[in-house]
Amino acid sequence: MIQKKYLPILLLLLSHHVKAQLTVSKIPDSLLVKNYNYLSNATLKYKNDKIKSWLYAQTWLRKSKADADFGQMVLAYKSVLYLSEKKSWGSYADSMLIAAKQTKDEVTIGSAYMTKATVYYGQKDNKNALDNFLLADEHISKTDDSYSIYKVKFGIAQTKYYLGFYDEAISLFRECINYFKEENDRAYLNSIHGLGVCYSKIGKYDLSSATNQLGINEGRKLENLDMESYFIHSEGINQYFKNNYSKAIKDLNSTIPSMQSNKDFANETVAYFYLGKCFWSLKEQEKAIEYFKKVDKAFEQQKYIRPDLRENYELLIDYYKNQGDTKSQLYYINQLLKVDNVLSQNYKYLLRKIVKEYDTKELLKSKQDIENAMTFRTVIGFSIIFLMALAIIYLIYRHFKNKRLFEEVMKRDTAQPRTLDISKEVMVLEVTTKQEVNNSLIPETNNKQTTQEISPDIEAGILKKLDKFEGTKKYLEKDMTLVKMASLLNTNTKYVTKIIAKHRGKGTIEYITDLKIDYIIDILKKESKYRNYTNKALGEEAGFGSTQNFTRAFKVRTGITPTYFIYKLKKSMTASNFE
């Protein structure tokens, strides 16, 4: 009986045998006696003749299986993979990985994971691509093969860019630029291009333009012009965001023939979208619509979409609504529903940060609401002027108040929970709600008697566990209640309530809520990616049950809304960068 551990090897040796026979009816004996070096070179030599190249690759694979030479089997599978139809790539990548694991060689295993990641990347499955790049890194990082290490870094950087982790991608691209400058011209130029598009995504358009120009200059210096159209493509998008629409149109149009020649439907589609946006901004809507339709065609034929292209459908819906073309309007509403379904599967992180004009659940209702709202634009005279004056006065007052509150929050140390000042303990106990007094706290007059009911040793033990509770951020768990907290601290609810009141100066619910809000404030200060989160996403990060609960708690804790705090934080960070 075959042992289970040998079963994958047996299946590997038998795999694809039938397919090979269907494609290559008979491999000549004269080829089967050739050595691996000959078969490898022949596969590469005839790469433009797919029939010959496939014959040599299949011979190479069959010979490696007959010899049970797993190292050669990995190389043969890789050649067969890239010569096969795209739908077979996943199957060959799996077989290659099985063979690689039999070699026990970290570089070979890591390279196999890298190939599998590349297959997922080509299928726009960015999550699985990133997972496999990280697995590749896990193996290759154990070796001194620096070239493979940086190939993995580049793959991770590309995938993080598509998932929206721009700051992390920028750091990796910079490392790749420094390494590949002396090692590989094309990888060097690819890394510069990746850095430029990341800068554009975070709004650093001038820095992105400078990086694109560097890429063009370096390509010409190295006599490698393969990437020049991509740098121009990136710069065209930059020029759109700089409102230089004529220059953007010229740049993007000049790159389309190159994208078509390279069969790069993704970047061709992106070019169409931003061309449409340029014409839309120039009030040439009919021209814009033609380009937006090309984006929809790419989605229909290639299933290609990414989060920033979602707006394509919102603009089409608005356009046909204003034209009174109900049939076209409904068609693009249905297309947008399909788009959201694809995006929710492949871009979950990034989709949370995309501002949606139309929510997929309420497309029809929103459309009707907008139409109704547009019919009520009238001027009522001096009464409106008076109301506007009052509103301006209120806004000025609120502006200075919010500014002061923001500065107070920025000065506050949210990294560590604040303990109660002993001088304020009596006052805190007095203002605690009646319900919490009955259940947990006691009146000021009996304070000494109650706190003495807990022995110093027990109190110290609970405080130590409370510190651990805060340090491990258990308070971020959803539905954290007094009962659940008491269980975590291995004590009863009365003791927990009394100790929190004495040493933290607040009731249990307020204590947990304040910890959650302080955590959100702290990560917003320290990590830029969270500043792009929606209120809903931030609330989920802190373990709130709903967006409303989160925003209400944030306002109670700070006096300002999370939206205003993030706006001011971004503004202050931008200002500090220019100093």
C-alpha positions in Angstrom: 0.0 0.0 0.0 1.4 3.4 -1.0 2.1 5.6 2.0 0.2 8.9 2.1 3.4 11.0 2.0 4.4 9.5 -1.3 1.0 10.0 -2.9 1.6 13.7 -4.1 4.9 12.6 -5.7 3.2 9.7 -7.6 0.4 12.0 -8.7 3.0 14.6 -9.8 4.9 12.0 -11.9 1.6 11.0 -13.6 0.1 14.5 -13.9 -0.4 16.1 -17.3 0.7 12.9 -19.0 -2.6 12.6 -20.9 -2.6 16.3 -21.9 1.0 16.0 -23.2 0.0 13.0 -25.3 -2.9 14.9 -26.7 -0.7 17.8 -27.7 2.5 15.9 -28.6 1.5 12.6 -30.2 5.0 11.1 -30.0 8.3 12.4 -28.8 11.2 11.1 -30.9 13.6 8.8 -29.1 16.4 10.9 -30.4 15.1 13.8 -28.2 14.6 11.7 -25.1 18.3 10.9 -24.9 19.3 14.5 -25.1 20.6 16.1 -21.9 18.7 18.7 -19.9 21.0 21.6 -21.0 20.2 20.8 -24.7 16.4 20.6 -24.0 16.4 23.9 -22.0 18.4 25.8 -24.7 16.2 24.4 -27.5 13.0 25.4 -25.7 14.3 29.0 -25.4 15.8 29.0 -29.0 12.5 28.2 -30.6 10.3 30.4 -28.3 8.8 32.1 -31.4 7.8 28.7 -32.8 5.3 27.5 -30.3 5.0 24.0 -31.8 8.7 23.3 -31.6 9.1 25.0 -28.3 6.2 23.0 -26.8 7.8 19.8 -28.1 11.1 20.5 -26.4 9.5 21.6 -23.2 7.3 18.5 -23.0 10.3 16.3 -23.7 12.2 18.1 -20.9 9.3 17.6 -18.5 8.8 13.9 -19.5 12.5 13.2 -19.1 12.6 14.8 -15.6 9.7 12.8 -14.5 11.3 9.6 -15.8 14.5 10.5 -13.9 12.5 11.8 -10.8 14.8 14.8 -11.1 12.6 17.4 -9.2 14.9 20.3 -9.8 14.7 19.9 -13.6 11.0 19.1 -13.2 10.5 22.6 -11.7 12.3 24.3 -14.6 10.4 22.2 -17.1 7.0 23.0 -15.6 7.8 26.7 -15.6 8.6 26.6 -19.3 5.5 24.5 -20.1 3.4 26.9 -18.0 4.3 30.0 -20.0 3.9 28.1 -23.3 0.4 26.9 -22.3 -3.0 28.6 -22.5 -3.7 31.0 -19.6 -6.5 28.8 -18.2 -3.9 26.0 -17.5 -1.4 28.2 -15.7 -2.9 27.5 -12.2 -2.7 23.7 -12.7 1.0 23.8 -13.9 1.9 26.2 -11.1 0.5 23.8 -8.5 2.5 20.9 -10.0 5.6 23.0 -10.1 5.2 23.8 -6.4 4.8 20.1 -5.5 8.0 19.3 -7.4 9.8 22.3 -5.8 9.0 21.1 -2.3 10.6 17.7 -3.0 13.9 19.5 -3.7 14.1 20.8 -0.1 15.9 23.8 -1.6 14.6 27.2 -0.2 15.4 29.2 -3.4 13.6 26.6 -5.6 10.6 26.5 -3.3 10.5 30.3 -3.0 10.8 30.7 -6.8 7.9 28.3 -7.3 5.7 30.4 -4.9 6.8 33.5 -6.8 5.6 31.9 -10.1 2.3 31.0 -8.5 2.0 34.5 -7.2 2.6 35.9 -10.7 -0.1 33.6 -12.1 -2.6 35.1 -9.5 -1.3 38.6 -10.3 -2.0 38.0 -14.0 -5.6 36.9 -13.1 -6.0 40.2 -11.0 -6.4 38.1 -7.9 -4.3 40.4 -5.8 -5.0 38.9 -2.4 -3.8 35.4 -3.4 -0.9 37.0 -5.3 0.2 38.8 -2.1 -0.2 35.7 0.0 2.1 33.7 -2.4 4.6 36.5 -2.7 4.9 36.5 1.1 5.3 32.7 1.1 8.1 33.1 -1.5 9.7 35.7 0.7 9.5 33.4 3.7 11.7 30.8 1.9 14.0 33.0 -0.1 14.8 35.3 2.8 16.5 32.4 4.5 19.1 32.3 1.7 21.8 34.7 0.4 20.3 34.8 -3.1 19.9 38.6 -3.2 18.5 38.7 -6.7 15.6 36.4 -5.9 15.0 38.3 -2.6 14.5 41.6 -4.6 12.4 39.9 -7.2 10.0 38.9 -4.4 10.2 42.5 -2.9 9.2 43.8 -6.3 6.3 41.4 -6.6 5.1 42.3 -3.1 5.4 46.0 -3.9 3.3 45.7 -7.1 0.6 43.8 -5.3 0.5 46.2 -2.3 0.1 49.0 -4.9 -2.9 47.3 -6.4 -4.4 46.6 -3.0 -4.0 50.3 -2.0 -1.1 50.0 0.6 0.7 52.8 -1.2 3.1 53.9 1.6 4.3 50.3 2.1 4.7 49.9 -1.7 6.8 53.1 -1.9 9.3 51.8 0.7 9.7 48.5 -1.2 10.0 50.2 -4.6 12.8 52.4 -3.3 14.7 49.3 -2.1 14.2 47.7 -5.5 15.5 50.8 -7.3 18.7 50.8 -5.3 19.3 47.1 -5.9 18.3 46.7 -9.6 20.2 49.8 -10.7 23.3 47.7 -10.9 21.7 44.3 -11.6 18.9 44.5 -14.1 17.9 47.4 -16.4 14.3 46.4 -17.0 13.6 45.7 -13.3 15.3 49.0 -12.4 13.0 50.9 -14.8 9.9 48.9 -13.6 10.7 49.9 -10.0 11.0 53.6 -10.9 7.6 53.3 -12.7 6.0 51.6 -9.7 7.4 54.4 -7.4 6.0 57.1 -9.7 2.4 55.7 -9.8 2.4 55.2 -6.0 3.4 58.9 -5.6 0.5 59.8 -7.8 -1.9 57.7 -5.8 -1.1 59.6 -2.6 -1.4 63.0 -4.3 2.3 63.8 -4.6 1.9 64.7 -8.3 5.1 66.8 -8.7 7.2 64.1 -7.1 5.5 61.6 -9.4 6.3 63.7 -12.4 9.9 64.0 -11.4 10.1 60.2 -11.0 8.5 59.7 -14.4 11.0 62.0 -16.0 13.8 60.1 -14.2 12.5 56.9 -15.7 12.4 58.3 -19.2 16.0 59.7 -18.9 17.3 56.5 -17.4 15.7 54.4 -20.1 17.3 56.5 -22.9 20.6 56.4 -21.1 20.4 52.6 -20.9 19.1 52.3 -24.5 16.1 50.5 -23.1 12.9 52.2 -24.3 10.4 49.4 -23.4 9.1 51.4 -20.5 9.0 54.8 -22.0 5.3 54.6 -23.0 4.4 53.6 -19.4 6.2 56.6 -17.9 4.3 58.8 -20.4 1.1 57.0 -19.5 1.7 57.6 -15.8 2.5 61.3 -16.5 -0.7 61.7 -18.5 -2.7 60.7 -15.4 -0.6 63.1 -13.3 -1.4 65.9 -15.7 -5.1 65.2 -15.4 -4.9 65.6 -11.6 -2.9 68.8 -12.1 -5.8 70.0 -14.3 -3.6 70.2 -17.4 -6.2 68.4 -19.5 -4.7 69.2 -23.0 -1.3 67.8 -21.9 -2.9 64.8 -20.3 -4.9 64.0 -23.5 -1.8 64.3 -25.6 0.3 62.0 -23.3 -2.4 59.4 -22.9 -3.3 59.2 -26.6 0.3 58.7 -27.5 0.6 55.6 -25.3 -2.5 53.7 -26.6 -0.8 52.2 -29.7 2.0 50.8 -27.5 -0.4 49.4 -24.9 -2.3 47.7 -27.8 0.9 46.3 -29.2 1.8 44.9 -25.8 -1.7 43.5 -25.4 -1.8 45.4 -22.1 -5.6 45.8 -21.9 -5.4 47.0 -18.3 -3.4 50.1 -18.9 -5.2 50.7 -22.2 -8.4 50.8 -20.2 -7.0 53.1 -17.6 -5.9 55.5 -20.4 -9.5 55.5 -21.8 -10.9 56.4 -18.4 -8.7 59.3 -17.8 -9.1 60.5 -21.3 -12.8 60.5 -20.6 -12.3 62.4 -17.4 -10.3 65.0 -19.2 -13.0 65.6 -21.8 -15.6 65.6 -19.0 -13.7 68.3 -17.2 -13.5 70.3 -20.4 -17.3 70.1 -20.7 -17.0 67.9 -23.8 -19.3 65.2 -22.5 -20.0 63.5 -25.7 -16.3 62.8 -26.3 -16.0 61.7 -22.7 -18.8 59.2 -23.0 -17.2 57.5 -26.0 -14.1 56.8 -23.8 -16.2 55.7 -20.8 -18.0 53.2 -23.1 -14.6 51.7 -24.0 -14.0 51.1 -20.2 -17.3 49.3 -20.0 -16.3 47.2 -23.1 -13.1 46.2 -21.4 -15.1 45.1 -18.3 -17.5 43.1 -20.4 -14.7 41.4 -22.5 -11.8 41.2 -20.1 -13.6 41.5 -16.7 -11.0 44.2 -15.9 -11.9 46.8 -13.3 -10.2 48.5 -10.4 -11.6 50.9 -7.7 -10.8 54.2 -9.3 -12.6 53.2 -12.5 -15.9 52.7 -10.6 -16.6 56.4 -11.2 -16.8 55.6 -14.9 -20.3 54.1 -14.3 -21.5 56.9 -12.0 -20.7 59.4 -14.7 -22.5 57.3 -17.4 -25.5 56.9 -15.1 -25.7 60.7 -14.5 -25.2 61.5 -18.2 -28.0 59.2 -19.4 -30.3 60.3 -16.6 -29.9 63.9 -17.7 -30.4 62.9 -21.3 -33.7 61.1 -20.3 -32.4 57.9 -21.8 -33.9 55.4 -19.3 -32.8 52.3 -21.1 -29.1 53.3 -21.1 -29.4 54.5 -17.6 -30.7 51.2 -16.3 -28.1 49.3 -18.3 -25.2 51.1 -16.6 -26.9 50.8 -13.2 -26.9 47.0 -13.7 -23.2 47.2 -14.9 -22.3 49.1 -11.7 -23.9 46.4 -9.6 -21.7 43.9 -11.4 -18.6 46.1 -10.9 -19.3 46.4 -7.2 -19.5 42.6 -6.9 -16.1 42.2 -8.5 -14.5 44.9 -6.5 -15.9 43.6 -3.2 -14.1 40.3 -3.9 -10.7 41.6 -5.2 -10.3 45.0 -3.5 -11.9 44.8 -0.1 -9.4 47.0 1.6 -9.2 49.7 -1.0 -13.0 49.7 -1.7 -13.6 50.9 1.9 -11.8 54.1 1.0 -13.6 54.9 -2.3 -16.2 57.6 -2.0 -19.3 56.3 -3.6 -21.8 58.6 -5.2 -24.2 55.7 -5.6 -24.5 52.9 -3.1 -25.3 49.7 -4.8 -28.2 49.0 -2.5 -29.9 52.3 -3.2 -29.0 53.2 -6.8 -32.6 53.8 -7.9 -33.6 55.6 -4.7 -30.6 57.9 -4.8 -31.3 58.8 -8.4 -34.8 59.8 -7.6 -33.7 61.8 -4.5 -31.2 63.7 -6.6 -33.9 64.6 -9.2 -36.3 65.7 -6.5 -33.7 67.8 -4.8 -32.9 69.7 -8.0 -36.5 71.0 -8.3 -36.3 72.9 -5.0 -33.6 75.4 -5.8 -35.2 78.8 -5.1 -34.3 82.0 -3.5 -36.6 83.3 -0.7 -35.1 86.8 -0.3 -33.9 88.6 2.8 -34.9 85.7 5.1 -32.3 83.4 3.4 -29.7 86.1 3.6 -30.4 86.5 7.3 -30.2 82.7 7.8 -27.0 82.6 5.8 -25.5 85.3 8.0 -26.4 83.4 11.1 -24.9 80.2 9.5 -21.7 82.0 8.7 -21.3 83.3 12.3 -22.0 79.8 13.6 -19.5 78.2 11.2 -16.8 80.7 12.3 -17.5 80.0 15.9 -17.5 76.2 15.3 -14.3 76.5 13.2 -12.3 78.1 16.1 -13.9 75.8 18.6 -13.0 72.7 16.6 -9.5 74.0 15.9 -8.9 74.4 19.7 -10.3 70.9 20.4 -8.2 69.4 17.7 -5.1 70.9 19.2 -6.0 69.6 22.6 -6.4 66.1 21.2 -3.1 66.3 19.4 -1.3 67.2 22.6 -3.0 64.4 24.5 -1.0 61.2 24.9 -3.4 58.5 23.6 -0.8 55.7 23.5 -1.3 55.0 27.2 -4.6 55.0 29.2 -4.8 57.9 31.7 -5.2 57.0 35.3 -7.2 59.0 37.7 -5.6 61.8 39.7 -6.3 61.1 43.4 -7.4 64.6 44.0 -10.2 64.1 41.4 -11.4 60.8 42.6 -14.2 62.2 44.8 -15.5 64.4 42.0 -15.6 61.5 39.5 -17.6 59.3 41.9 -20.1 62.1 42.4 -20.8 62.6 38.7 -21.2 58.9 37.9 -24.6 57.9 36.6 -27.2 56.7 39.1 -27.4 53.3 37.5 -23.7 52.7 37.7 -23.7 53.9 41.4 -26.3 51.2 42.2 -24.5 48.5 40.3 -20.9 49.3 40.9 -19.8 52.6 42.5 -20.8 53.9 45.9 -21.4 57.3 47.3 -18.4 59.5 48.4 -19.2 59.2 52.0 -18.7 55.4 52.0 -15.6 55.5 49.7 -13.0 54.4 52.2 -15.1 51.6 53.6 -15.8 50.2 50.2 -12.3 50.3 48.8 -11.1 48.6 52.0 -13.4 45.6 51.2 -10.8 44.6 48.5 -7.5 43.5 50.0 -4.4 45.3 48.7 -3.1 42.1 47.3 -6.2 41.4 45.3 -6.5 45.0 44.2 -2.8 44.9 43.0 -3.5 41.7 41.2 -6.5 43.0 39.4 -4.7 46.2 38.5 -1.9 44.1 36.9 -4.4 42.2 34.9 -6.1 45.5 33.9 -2.8 46.8 32.6 -2.4 43.6 30.6 -6.0 44.0 29.3 -5.0 47.5 28.1 -1.7 46.4 26.7 -3.0 43.5 24.7 -5.9 45.8 23.5 -8.6 43.3 24.5 -10.9 46.3 24.7 -11.1 46.3 20.8 -13.2 43.1 20.9 -16.8 43.6 19.9 -19.4 43.4 22.6 -16.9 43.9 25.4 -19.1 44.1 28.5 -18.6 44.3 32.2 -19.3 40.6 32.7 -16.9 39.6 29.9 -14.2 42.0 31.3 -14.6 40.5 34.8 -14.1 37.0 33.3 -10.9 38.2 31.5 -9.6 39.7 34.8 -10.6 36.5 36.7 -12.7 38.4 39.3 -16.2 39.6 39.9 -18.1 42.6 38.3 -18.3 44.6 41.5 -14.5 44.5 42.0 -13.9 45.5 38.4 -16.3 48.4 38.6 -14.8 49.7 41.9 -11.2 49.5 40.7 -11.9 51.1 37.4 -13.7 53.9 39.2 -10.9 54.4 41.7 -7.9 54.1 39.3 -9.3 55.2 36.0 -11.9 57.7 37.3 -14.8 56.6 35.2 -17.6 54.0 34.8 -16.9 50.7 33.0 -18.7 51.6 29.7 -17.1 55.0 29.5 -13.7 53.4 30.3 -13.9 50.8 27.5 -15.3 53.3 25.0 -12.5 55.9 25.8 -9.9 53.2 25.3 -11.3 52.4 21.9 -11.4 56.0 20.8 -7.8 56.7 22.2 -6.6 53.7 20.2 -8.2 55.1 17.0 -6.6 58.6 17.7 -3.2 57.0 18.2 -3.2 55.0 15.0 -4.5 58.0 13.0 -1.6 60.0 14.3 1.0 57.3 13.6 -0.1 55.5 10.5 -1.1 57.4 7.4 -3.1 54.6 5.8 -5.8 54.8 8.5 -6.4 58.4 7.6 -8.1 57.2 4.4 -10.5 54.8 6.2 -14.2 55.6 6.3 -15.9 56.1 9.7 -17.4 52.7 9.2 -14.0 51.1 8.7 -12.5 52.9 11.7 -15.5 51.9 13.9 -15.0 48.2 12.9 -11.2 48.6 13.6 -12.0 49.6 17.2 -14.8 47.0 17.7 -17.8 49.3 17.7 -21.1 47.7 16.8 -22.2 50.5 14.4 -20.8 53.6 12.7 -23.2 55.8 14.7 -21.9 54.4 18.0 -18.3 55.1 16.9 -18.9 58.7 15.7 -21.0 59.5 18.8 -18.3 58.1 21.1 -15.6 60.0 19.2 -17.5 63.3 19.5 -18.1 62.7 23.3 -14.4 61.9 23.9 -12.9 64.7 21.8 -15.6 67.3 21.1 -15.1 66.9 17.4 -16.1 64.4 14.7 -13.7 61.8 13.3 -14.1 63.3 9.8 -13.0 66.7 11.0 -10.1 65.3 13.1 -8.8 63.3 10.0 -9.2 66.4 7.8 -7.2 68.6 10.2 -4.6 65.8 10.8 -4.0 65.4 7.0 -3.7 69.2 6.6 -1.2 69.5 9.5 0.9 66.6 8.2 1.0 68.1 4.7 2.1 71.4 6.2 4.8 69.8 8.2 6.1 68.0 5.1 6.7 71.3 3.4 8.5 72.9 6.3 
